[in-house]
Amino acid sequence: MSRTCELTAKAVMSGNNVSHANNKSRRRFLPNLVNVTLISEALNQNVRLRISAAALRSVEHRGGLDGFLAKADANELSPRARLLKKQIAKKLAEQAAA
């Protein structure tokens, strides 16, 4: 399992530890990933995702998983999240037509 957020594509970054004597050694900056279960109201089911804490705040700010995926760019999403986005869009289109 890669250390990448499934919704925002936030991933591991690299940089330097810099000491007081200005010695540099390589280090990794890991994203704050959490396993969460989000509820999709359109699909009426629970979805387990591994997302960053910042993405979780964004999901709640946009009114839930459905609202977040509706506005999200498909290029940044994981394959699972892309599939969810398509399913949600299809379900919402069906409900609008009915």
Phi and psi restraints in degrees (value plus and minus 20) as a CYANA .aco file:
   2 SER   PHI     -98.2   -58.2
   2 SER   PSI     137.4   177.4
   3 ARG   PHI    -110.2   -70.2
   3 ARG   PSI      47.1    87.1
   4 THR   PHI    -154.5  -114.5
   4 THR   PSI     117.5   157.5
   5 CYS   PHI     -89.8   -49.8
   5 CYS   PSI     113.6   153.6
   6 GLU   PHI     -95.7   -55.7
   6 GLU   PSI     -36.5     3.5
   7 LEU   PHI    -124.5   -84.5
   7 LEU   PSI     -58.9   -18.9
   8 THR   PHI    -128.6   -88.6
   8 THR   PSI     -25.3    14.7
   9 ALA   PHI      43.0    83.0
   9 ALA   PSI       1.6    41.6
  10 LYS   PHI     -89.7   -49.7
  10 LYS   PSI     107.8   147.8
  11 ALA   PHI    -152.0  -112.0
  11 ALA   PSI    -196.0  -156.0
  12 VAL   PHI     -87.1   -47.1
  12 VAL   PSI     115.7   155.7
  13 MET   PHI    -136.5   -96.5
  13 MET   PSI     138.3   178.3
  14 SER   PHI    -140.7  -100.7
  14 SER   PSI     136.5   176.5
  15 GLY   PHI    -187.8  -147.8
  15 GLY   PSI    -176.2  -136.2
  16 ASN   PHI    -141.6  -101.6
  16 ASN   PSI     122.8   162.8
  17 ASN   PHI    -105.6   -65.6
  17 ASN   PSI     107.9   147.9
  18 VAL   PHI    -137.5   -97.5
  18 VAL   PSI      98.5   138.5
  19 SER   PHI    -101.2   -61.2
  19 SER   PSI     153.6   193.6
  20 HIS   PHI     -80.9   -40.9
  20 HIS   PSI     -52.2   -12.2
  21 ALA   PHI    -104.1   -64.1
  21 ALA   PSI     -10.8    29.2
  22 ASN   PHI      45.8    85.8
  22 ASN   PSI       6.0    46.0
  23 ASN   PHI     -98.7   -58.7
  23 ASN   PSI     118.8   158.8
  24 LYS   PHI    -135.6   -95.6
  24 LYS   PSI     112.5   152.5
  25 SER   PHI    -154.2  -114.2
  25 SER   PSI     124.9   164.9
  26 ARG   PHI     -89.4   -49.4
  26 ARG   PSI     127.9   167.9
  27 ARG   PHI    -168.5  -128.5
  27 ARG   PSI     149.7   189.7
  28 ARG   PHI    -139.2   -99.2
  28 ARG   PSI     119.2   159.2
  29 PHE   PHI    -122.8   -82.8
  29 PHE   PSI      90.2   130.2
  30 LEU   PHI    -112.2   -72.2
  30 LEU   PSI     119.8   159.8
  31 PRO   PHI     -92.3   -52.3
  31 PRO   PSI     132.6   172.6
  32 ASN   PHI    -104.0   -64.0
  32 ASN   PSI      65.4   105.4
  33 LEU   PHI    -111.1   -71.1
  33 LEU   PSI     119.1   159.1
  34 VAL   PHI    -152.5  -112.5
  34 VAL   PSI     124.4   164.4
  35 ASN   PHI    -107.0   -67.0
  35 ASN   PSI     101.6   141.6
  36 VAL   PHI    -151.3  -111.3
  36 VAL   PSI     136.0   176.0
  37 THR   PHI    -132.8   -92.8
  37 THR   PSI      94.5   134.5
  38 LEU   PHI    -126.2   -86.2
  38 LEU   PSI     130.2   170.2
  39 ILE   PHI    -122.4   -82.4
  39 ILE   PSI     106.1   146.1
  40 SER   PHI    -115.1   -75.1
  40 SER   PSI      94.5   134.5
  41 GLU   PHI     -92.0   -52.0
  41 GLU   PSI     -53.4   -13.4
  42 ALA   PHI     -88.0   -48.0
  42 ALA   PSI     -64.4   -24.4
  43 LEU   PHI    -104.9   -64.9
  43 LEU   PSI     -34.5     5.5
  44 ASN   PHI      38.4    78.4
  44 ASN   PSI      27.0    67.0
  45 GLN   PHI    -170.1  -130.1
  45 GLN   PSI     142.6   182.6
  46 ASN   PHI    -110.5   -70.5
  46 ASN   PSI     124.8   164.8
  47 VAL   PHI    -149.0  -109.0
  47 VAL   PSI     105.2   145.2
  48 ARG   PHI    -113.2   -73.2
  48 ARG   PSI     105.3   145.3
  49 LEU   PHI    -154.3  -114.3
  49 LEU   PSI     137.1   177.1
  50 ARG   PHI    -131.2   -91.2
  50 ARG   PSI      81.4   121.4
  51 ILE   PHI    -146.8  -106.8
  51 ILE   PSI     144.5   184.5
  52 SER   PHI     -98.1   -58.1
  52 SER   PSI     139.1   179.1
  53 ALA   PHI     -83.9   -43.9
  53 ALA   PSI     -54.6   -14.6
  54 ALA   PHI     -86.3   -46.3
  54 ALA   PSI     -58.1   -18.1
  55 ALA   PHI     -86.7   -46.7
  55 ALA   PSI     -55.6   -15.6
  56 LEU   PHI     -82.7   -42.7
  56 LEU   PSI     -60.7   -20.7
  57 ARG   PHI     -84.4   -44.4
  57 ARG   PSI     -58.9   -18.9
  58 SER   PHI     -86.7   -46.7
  58 SER   PSI     -58.9   -18.9
  59 VAL   PHI     -82.0   -42.0
  59 VAL   PSI     -65.8   -25.8
  60 GLU   PHI     -87.0   -47.0
  60 GLU   PSI     -55.1   -15.1
  61 HIS   PHI     -86.8   -46.8
  61 HIS   PSI     -55.8   -15.8
  62 ARG   PHI    -108.0   -68.0
  62 ARG   PSI     -12.9    27.1
  63 GLY   PHI      69.7   109.7
  63 GLY   PSI       8.3    48.3
  64 GLY   PHI      88.4   128.4
  64 GLY   PSI     158.4   198.4
  65 LEU   PHI     -82.8   -42.8
  65 LEU   PSI     -61.1   -21.1
  66 ASP   PHI     -82.5   -42.5
  66 ASP   PSI     -64.8   -24.8
  67 GLY   PHI     -86.1   -46.1
  67 GLY   PSI     -58.0   -18.0
  68 PHE   PHI     -86.0   -46.0
  68 PHE   PSI     -67.4   -27.4
  69 LEU   PHI     -88.0   -48.0
  69 LEU   PSI     -49.7    -9.7
  70 ALA   PHI     -84.0   -44.0
  70 ALA   PSI     -56.2   -16.2
  71 LYS   PHI    -113.3   -73.3
  71 LYS   PSI     -32.9     7.1
  72 ALA   PHI     -94.9   -54.9
  72 ALA   PSI     128.5   168.5
  73 ASP   PHI     -98.5   -58.5
  73 ASP   PSI     109.3   149.3
  74 ALA   PHI     -84.6   -44.6
  74 ALA   PSI     -44.8    -4.8
  75 ASN   PHI     -87.4   -47.4
  75 ASN   PSI     -48.9    -8.9
  76 GLU   PHI    -105.3   -65.3
  76 GLU   PSI     -37.7     2.3
  77 LEU   PHI    -100.9   -60.9
  77 LEU   PSI     134.1   174.1
  78 SER   PHI     -93.2   -53.2
  78 SER   PSI     144.4   184.4
  79 PRO   PHI     -77.0   -37.0
  79 PRO   PSI     -58.6   -18.6
  80 ARG   PHI     -84.6   -44.6
  80 ARG   PSI     -61.6   -21.6
  81 ALA   PHI     -89.2   -49.2
  81 ALA   PSI     -54.8   -14.8
  82 ARG   PHI     -82.1   -42.1
  82 ARG   PSI     -62.9   -22.9
  83 LEU   PHI     -81.8   -41.8
  83 LEU   PSI     -63.4   -23.4
  84 LEU   PHI     -81.0   -41.0
  84 LEU   PSI     -62.3   -22.3
  85 LYS   PHI     -80.8   -40.8
  85 LYS   PSI     -63.2   -23.2
  86 LYS   PHI     -85.1   -45.1
  86 LYS   PSI     -63.5   -23.5
  87 GLN   PHI     -83.3   -43.3
  87 GLN   PSI     -62.1   -22.1
  88 ILE   PHI     -86.3   -46.3
  88 ILE   PSI     -63.3   -23.3
  89 ALA   PHI     -82.7   -42.7
  89 ALA   PSI     -60.4   -20.4
  90 LYS   PHI     -84.9   -44.9
  90 LYS   PSI     -63.4   -23.4
  91 LYS   PHI     -85.3   -45.3
  91 LYS   PSI     -61.3   -21.3
  92 LEU   PHI     -87.3   -47.3
  92 LEU   PSI     -54.9   -14.9
  93 ALA   PHI     -87.2   -47.2
  93 ALA   PSI     -58.6   -18.6
  94 GLU   PHI     -83.2   -43.2
  94 GLU   PSI     -63.0   -23.0
  95 GLN   PHI     -87.4   -47.4
  95 GLN   PSI     -54.3   -14.3
  96 ALA   PHI     -91.1   -51.1
  96 ALA   PSI     -54.9   -14.9
  97 ALA   PHI     -93.0   -53.0
  97 ALA   PSI     -48.6    -8.6
